[in-house]
Amino acid sequence: MADNSFSDGAPSDSLEAAKDASAAEKLTDQVMQNPQVLAALQERLDSVSHTPSSYIETLPKAVKRRINALKQLQVKCAHIEAKFYEEVHDLERKYAALYQPLFDKRREFVTGDVEPTDAESEWHSENEEEDKLAGDMKSKVVIAEKEAEAAEEPAPRGIPEFWFTIFRNVDMLSELVQEYDEPILKHLQDIKVKFSDPGQPMSFVLEFHFEPNDYFTNSVLTKTYKMKSEPDKADPFSFEGPEIVDCDGCTIDWKKGKNVTVKTIKKKQKHKGRGTVRTITKQVPNDSFFNFFSPLKASGDGESLDEDSEFTLASDFEIGHFFRERIVPRAVLYFTGEAIEDDDNFEEGEEGEEEELEGDEEGEEEDDADASLKV
């Protein structure tokens, strides 16, 4: 007799499969009738369909071809923009020559080589009237005492510690300055910016001029920042103007025992065979502002820097740019703190705007929620 076990089981399996399919269909119908599930699905579909890249993919080939042509025009615009910034650099060089006589006179006043005239010293402050009234209310005794004290004190030369005070006032710079850097920076007399000559690759040099001191023999320490003003071939649309791409420092000729960028440590070594112990001295790097003149080199051989090195290099570029754009042109305002207050007010204004915008967005979300409840 033939074995009918396979034929007997087949109808049963088909029946079970049909039941499962029916149950799945009912479950799908129930799920699709749930408004929350439908809303979530619709939101997901909307987010997918509204992304720019997904929209571009849906366009006809002829339209995509025209978009590619627009991109070519955009690249040409980027190259024209690069030429614009090159001419801006030429203008900066031209006007730097006009500023320099004023900066030279600033140095003379700071160092005390020249005393300003009464006309040059005249300045009307916003609080001058209040100061005058407050001065009138002071007792004659206190004024007399102060005048006597002032007569006993020797008159300082120029404006003492002018540049050092700027370093101390500006957070970006004070973070770099160690306690043992301070006596050296008190000898700093001037900082200048020099732009690259016409026809030369775009760059600028920071010159730090020091009076004779007990720490190094250099009269000038330099830091050169090399710049690029051309779109990246691999990503031309990222071009936003000139960028610093590398920098070079200088050699500091430290006097014996005065190099603050290194420190000497003592280590004990034990001989493996004899067991004797000896003490050796070793020089290791030391935190100092003067490491600013021995910068990391940007990777030019295709090898990428580690994350810490990239951050250090980016910070270095930012500091160089800040010296050039803010510190040197507006030194007296950073000395008095007025420029720092202006910077703080500007940042607070930006934060306030962000907070207001966030508040508006929250309000809109609440309105949307109320509207959905009403529906």
VMD Tcl script that draws the C-alpha trace (Angstrom):
set ca {
  {0.00 0.00 0.00}
  {1.24 3.45 -0.92}
  {2.27 5.84 1.88}
  {-0.16 8.80 1.88}
  {1.39 10.65 4.84}
  {2.62 13.55 2.68}
  {-0.69 14.04 0.91}
  {-2.59 13.82 4.20}
  {-0.48 16.59 5.81}
  {-0.49 19.08 2.89}
  {-4.10 20.33 3.28}
  {-3.53 20.81 6.99}
  {-0.43 22.98 6.36}
  {-2.28 25.06 3.78}
  {-5.11 25.64 6.19}
  {-2.75 26.81 8.93}
  {-0.99 29.16 6.50}
  {-4.31 30.62 5.43}
  {-5.29 31.21 9.07}
  {-1.97 32.96 9.77}
  {-2.35 35.18 6.72}
  {-5.87 36.10 7.73}
  {-4.76 36.94 11.27}
  {-1.88 39.05 9.98}
  {-4.26 40.87 7.64}
  {-6.65 41.62 10.50}
  {-3.77 42.84 12.67}
  {-2.54 45.09 9.86}
  {-6.03 46.53 9.43}
  {-6.26 47.23 13.16}
  {-2.86 48.90 13.22}
  {-3.61 51.03 10.16}
  {-6.83 52.20 11.77}
  {-4.88 53.53 14.77}
  {-4.56 57.34 14.27}
  {-1.28 57.54 16.22}
  {0.36 54.93 14.01}
  {-0.89 56.64 10.87}
  {0.38 60.02 12.06}
  {3.83 58.55 12.82}
  {4.02 56.92 9.40}
  {2.96 60.13 7.67}
  {5.56 62.14 9.60}
  {8.25 59.65 8.59}
  {7.20 59.84 4.93}
  {7.10 63.64 5.03}
  {10.61 63.86 6.50}
  {11.97 61.53 3.83}
  {10.24 63.27 0.96}
  {11.23 66.77 2.12}
  {15.02 66.27 2.26}
  {16.80 68.21 -0.52}
  {18.79 65.22 -1.74}
  {15.73 62.99 -2.05}
  {13.93 65.75 -3.94}
  {16.82 66.18 -6.39}
  {16.80 62.44 -7.05}
  {13.18 62.64 -8.21}
  {13.90 65.31 -10.84}
  {14.08 64.44 -14.55}
  {17.52 63.90 -16.09}
  {17.26 67.12 -18.14}
  {16.72 69.18 -14.97}
  {19.64 67.46 -13.20}
  {21.82 68.36 -16.18}
  {20.93 72.05 -15.77}
  {21.67 71.85 -12.02}
  {25.16 70.56 -12.86}
  {25.61 73.58 -15.11}
  {24.64 75.86 -12.19}
  {27.26 74.15 -10.04}
  {29.91 74.89 -12.65}
  {28.87 78.56 -12.53}
  {29.14 78.43 -8.72}
  {32.72 77.16 -8.92}
  {33.59 80.05 -11.26}
  {32.01 82.44 -8.73}
  {34.24 80.96 -6.00}
  {37.35 81.62 -8.10}
  {36.25 85.23 -8.70}
  {35.66 85.58 -4.94}
  {39.21 84.31 -4.35}
  {40.56 87.05 -6.64}
  {38.46 89.58 -4.72}
  {40.14 88.57 -1.45}
  {43.57 88.81 -3.07}
  {42.79 92.43 -3.95}
  {41.50 92.99 -0.40}
  {44.90 91.76 0.82}
  {46.58 94.30 -1.49}
  {44.36 97.02 0.01}
  {45.27 95.89 3.54}
  {48.93 96.22 2.62}
  {48.33 99.70 1.21}
  {46.45 100.94 4.28}
  {48.87 99.25 6.68}
  {51.49 101.69 5.34}
  {49.12 104.57 6.20}
  {48.47 103.24 9.72}
  {52.16 102.61 10.49}
  {53.17 106.24 11.29}
  {50.37 106.32 13.88}
  {51.48 102.98 15.33}
  {55.08 104.26 15.45}
  {53.92 107.28 17.43}
  {51.93 104.95 19.71}
  {55.15 103.07 20.44}
  {56.97 106.32 21.25}
  {54.27 107.31 23.75}
  {54.19 103.83 25.31}
  {57.96 103.59 25.74}
  {58.30 107.21 26.89}
  {60.65 108.17 24.07}
  {58.27 111.02 23.24}
  {55.90 112.92 25.53}
  {52.53 113.80 23.91}
  {51.62 117.47 23.60}
  {48.66 118.98 25.46}
  {46.64 118.90 22.25}
  {47.50 115.23 21.66}
  {46.59 114.37 25.27}
  {43.18 116.06 25.23}
  {40.31 113.57 25.46}
  {36.70 114.11 26.51}
  {35.17 111.06 28.16}
  {31.45 110.35 28.37}
  {31.52 110.58 32.19}
  {33.58 113.76 32.31}
  {30.81 115.88 33.92}
  {30.08 113.23 36.57}
  {33.79 112.93 37.33}
  {34.02 116.71 37.73}
  {31.11 116.82 40.19}
  {32.53 113.92 42.18}
  {35.91 115.65 42.26}
  {34.37 118.85 43.62}
  {32.83 116.93 46.50}
  {36.14 115.52 47.72}
  {37.62 117.11 50.81}
  {40.59 119.42 50.42}
  {42.52 117.37 52.95}
  {42.28 114.15 50.90}
  {43.30 116.02 47.76}
  {46.26 117.56 49.51}
  {47.37 114.16 50.81}
  {47.18 112.62 47.35}
  {49.10 115.49 45.83}
  {51.81 115.06 48.47}
  {52.02 111.32 47.79}
  {52.19 111.92 44.03}
  {54.99 114.41 44.52}
  {57.02 111.82 46.42}
  {56.53 109.08 43.78}
  {58.89 109.10 40.78}
  {57.09 109.83 37.52}
  {56.87 106.61 35.45}
  {58.28 106.57 31.96}
  {55.73 106.15 29.18}
  {52.92 103.69 29.94}
  {54.40 100.91 32.09}
  {53.57 97.29 31.18}
  {51.31 98.38 28.33}
  {51.45 95.19 26.25}
  {51.72 92.92 29.28}
  {48.46 94.42 30.60}
  {46.79 93.63 27.27}
  {47.94 90.00 27.58}
  {46.50 89.90 31.09}
  {43.17 91.47 30.01}
  {42.48 89.19 27.03}
  {41.43 85.68 28.05}
  {42.71 84.09 24.86}
  {46.22 85.35 25.66}
  {46.23 85.17 29.46}
  {45.51 81.42 29.24}
  {48.89 80.99 27.52}
  {50.90 83.07 29.97}
  {52.57 81.31 32.90}
  {53.77 83.11 36.01}
  {57.41 82.82 34.90}
  {56.50 84.37 31.50}
  {55.28 87.59 33.12}
  {58.66 89.23 33.89}
  {59.70 88.65 30.27}
  {56.50 90.07 28.76}
  {56.98 93.24 30.80}
  {59.90 93.97 28.43}
  {57.60 93.82 25.35}
  {57.54 97.29 23.74}
  {55.57 96.82 20.53}
  {53.76 94.34 18.27}
  {53.66 94.95 14.52}
  {51.91 93.28 11.58}
  {53.78 93.06 8.27}
  {51.98 91.93 5.10}
  {53.59 89.97 2.28}
  {55.02 91.97 -0.63}
  {53.10 92.31 -3.92}
  {53.45 89.22 -6.10}
  {54.45 87.04 -3.14}
  {52.24 84.26 -1.67}
  {49.67 85.66 0.74}
  {50.98 85.83 4.31}
  {51.55 88.13 7.28}
  {54.22 88.37 9.97}
  {53.72 89.26 13.64}
  {56.76 91.07 15.08}
  {57.20 91.20 18.87}
  {59.72 93.94 19.77}
  {61.50 93.62 23.12}
  {63.81 95.98 24.97}
  {67.16 94.54 26.15}
  {66.48 92.02 28.92}
  {68.05 89.26 31.03}
  {66.25 86.41 29.22}
  {67.23 86.37 25.52}
  {69.37 88.34 23.11}
  {66.75 88.76 20.35}
  {65.35 92.26 19.95}
  {62.50 90.95 17.73}
  {60.64 87.62 17.81}
  {58.61 86.76 14.70}
  {55.73 84.48 13.74}
  {54.82 84.08 10.05}
  {51.34 82.94 9.02}
  {50.91 81.55 5.50}
  {47.52 81.97 3.89}
  {45.60 80.51 0.97}
  {42.87 82.23 -0.99}
  {41.69 79.69 -3.53}
  {38.87 77.16 -3.58}
  {39.74 73.58 -2.68}
  {39.66 71.43 -5.81}
  {38.03 68.57 -3.91}
  {35.41 70.82 -2.24}
  {35.19 74.21 -4.01}
  {31.83 75.09 -2.43}
  {33.41 75.25 1.06}
  {35.41 78.37 0.13}
  {34.61 81.30 2.44}
  {37.67 83.49 1.96}
  {41.36 83.34 2.85}
  {42.43 80.86 5.49}
  {45.66 80.34 7.41}
  {47.22 77.06 6.28}
  {50.60 77.02 8.02}
  {52.90 79.05 10.26}
  {56.58 79.40 11.07}
  {58.15 80.64 14.29}
  {61.69 81.74 15.05}
  {64.65 80.65 17.15}
  {64.85 82.34 20.54}
  {68.43 82.87 21.66}
  {67.96 82.24 25.36}
  {70.58 83.33 27.83}
  {72.06 80.59 30.00}
  {69.55 79.18 32.46}
  {66.74 81.50 31.30}
  {64.85 79.27 28.84}
  {61.31 79.05 30.25}
  {60.10 76.66 27.52}
  {61.99 73.74 29.08}
  {62.45 72.51 32.61}
  {65.09 70.27 34.13}
  {63.97 67.16 36.00}
  {66.02 64.63 37.96}
  {65.52 60.89 37.56}
  {67.06 57.99 39.46}
  {68.34 55.01 37.48}
  {69.25 51.65 38.99}
  {71.92 49.47 37.36}
  {70.46 46.03 36.66}
  {73.66 44.10 37.32}
  {75.42 45.97 40.14}
  {72.32 47.45 41.76}
  {73.90 50.86 42.05}
  {71.69 53.96 41.73}
  {72.62 57.11 39.85}
  {70.76 60.40 39.39}
  {70.50 61.89 35.90}
  {69.11 65.26 34.82}
  {66.91 65.64 31.78}
  {65.28 68.60 30.02}
  {61.59 68.27 29.12}
  {59.14 70.73 27.49}
  {57.52 73.28 29.77}
  {54.25 75.23 29.32}
  {55.00 78.80 28.29}
  {53.67 81.57 26.07}
  {57.01 81.49 24.27}
  {56.16 78.08 22.80}
  {54.07 80.30 20.50}
  {57.28 80.80 18.51}
  {57.82 77.04 18.04}
  {54.51 76.04 16.44}
  {53.35 72.66 15.21}
  {53.69 72.26 11.47}
  {50.59 71.64 9.38}
  {50.73 68.23 7.72}
  {51.78 68.68 4.10}
  {52.75 65.10 3.25}
  {49.26 63.64 3.27}
  {49.55 62.33 6.85}
  {46.80 63.59 9.12}
  {47.52 65.10 12.56}
  {45.95 63.61 15.67}
  {42.96 65.37 17.23}
  {44.98 67.18 19.94}
  {47.52 68.47 17.39}
  {44.76 69.68 15.08}
  {43.15 71.56 17.97}
  {46.49 73.11 18.98}
  {47.17 74.22 15.40}
  {43.65 75.65 14.97}
  {44.04 77.59 18.25}
  {47.40 78.93 17.05}
  {45.82 80.15 13.80}
  {42.99 81.78 15.76}
  {45.42 83.62 18.05}
  {47.49 84.87 15.09}
  {44.35 86.15 13.38}
  {43.24 87.86 16.63}
  {46.57 89.66 16.99}
  {46.34 90.88 13.40}
  {42.67 91.88 13.31}
  {42.02 93.11 16.85}
  {44.97 93.47 19.22}
  {47.42 95.43 17.07}
  {44.92 97.86 15.47}
  {43.05 98.56 18.75}
  {45.74 98.07 21.40}
  {44.80 101.01 23.65}
  {41.18 99.78 23.90}
  {42.34 96.34 25.03}
  {44.66 98.03 27.52}
  {41.79 100.03 29.04}
  {39.33 97.13 28.71}
  {36.86 99.03 26.51}
  {37.31 96.68 23.55}
  {36.82 93.67 25.84}
  {33.54 95.12 27.14}
  {32.40 95.70 23.55}
  {33.24 92.09 22.66}
  {31.36 90.81 25.73}
  {28.30 92.93 24.93}
  {28.28 91.65 21.36}
  {28.43 88.03 22.54}
  {25.65 88.63 25.11}
  {23.50 90.18 22.37}
  {23.93 87.10 20.20}
  {23.04 84.79 23.10}
  {19.96 86.90 23.89}
  {18.76 86.60 20.30}
  {19.22 82.82 20.42}
  {17.24 82.61 23.65}
  {14.44 84.70 22.17}
  {14.34 82.49 19.10}
  {14.21 79.37 21.25}
  {11.35 80.92 23.21}
  {9.48 81.65 19.98}
  {9.97 78.06 18.82}
  {8.65 76.75 22.14}
  {5.64 79.02 21.79}
  {4.97 77.70 18.30}
  {5.22 74.11 19.55}
  {2.72 74.89 22.33}
  {0.36 76.49 19.80}
  {0.65 73.40 17.59}
  {-0.08 71.17 20.59}
  {-3.16 73.23 21.49}
  {-4.33 73.07 17.92}
  {-3.96 69.29 17.78}
  {-5.93 68.93 21.03}
  {-8.75 71.06 19.58}
  {-8.86 68.88 16.47}
}
mol new
graphics top color blue
foreach p $ca { graphics top sphere $p radius 0.5 }
foreach p [lrange $ca 0 end-1] q [lrange $ca 1 end] { graphics top cylinder $p $q radius 0.2 }
display resetview
